[in-house]
Amino acid sequence: MLRITRRAGERVIVGGEVVIEVLEVRGATVRLGIDAPRSVSIYREEIWLEVKRENEAAASAPAELPALPVLSDLPPGPGEP
């Protein structure tokens, strides 16, 4: 892990396309601005972990859904021959 020190107004560039700027430091809270192409997904860690958990749960769900009846196999409704 790279660890660097930045002050408000200073930036870090990642991969030549992503710019992270320290907007404000107030006590233990740091506000960041992130400028990145739309093709780059940016998540807060707690959101990323929740999405990852949901994806894993969906992937482990049963793959087969119960078969739906074929319409020709259903009994005729009222007024149908």
Number of C-alpha atoms within 10 A of each C-alpha: 3 3 5 6 5 11 12 14 13 12 16 13 13 10 6 8 10 14 15 16 19 17 15 15 13 8 6 5 8 12 11 15 13 15 14 16 10 7 6 10 7 12 10 7 9 9 11 12 12 11 13 12 12 12 12 11 10 11 10 9 9 7 8 6 6 6 6 6 8 7 8 7 7 8 9 10 7 6 5 6 6
